[in-house]
């Protein structure tokens, strides 16, 4: 995997890494205090179960739009959306 920190540095974007859950509050406060764009790399346990997956569809003009909530995995039953 490429270095996200090097990528941020290459474009002059601020970079923060959240590697431990014990640091969440400190990192979030730090992020909120900054101005301008920031890339926050969040390190996850490789065995973490997927909670949901957001997907995008390509529009006719070449841009991308998020799919509707009903299309996100895990899939929501049709009857629960009413």
C-alpha positions, 0 to 999 in steps of 0.5 A: 500500500502506498504511503498516505502520509507521503501522498499528503506531503506531495500535495501539501495537505496536512496529515494525521494518523489515528492508529489507536482507539485511545487517541480518538478524542485527541485526534478529533479535537486536533482535526477540528482545530485545523484549517484547510484540507487534512487527510486523516488515515485511520488504521483498522484491524484487518479482522474488523467486520464490515459494518456497511459499504457505500458504493457509487454509480457513474452518471451520464456526464462522467461524474459519480453519485452515491447509491441510495441507502437501500443499495448499501451493504448489508442490504436493508429489506424493502419493507423496512424502508417504508 
